[in-house]
């Protein structure tokens, strides 16, 4: 599957793999939920970095100095040095495209595609 096509729990799973988290797996979500699967790590943590700003933001913070991650987070037209600690306050006011940022993190580790299984 192309990295750029990852979404939902599958994207979250591949982010967990890219981050080297312990035992990521996809499990059925409770009935009545919009998505049928959820990514779990360590058999207990509901891992959703593509939609959870606390989880995804922490990953972005670790990778923010990397141009491809920064472009994914803020769009191709960003024009400031994200590795400069003086921009921390500005970054907190900008909307981050979490799914695109997480796809960029997966792509950085696995390249343009990941196994379909």
Order of alpha helices (4+ residues) and beta strands (2+ residues): alpha-beta-beta-beta-alpha-alpha-alpha-alpha
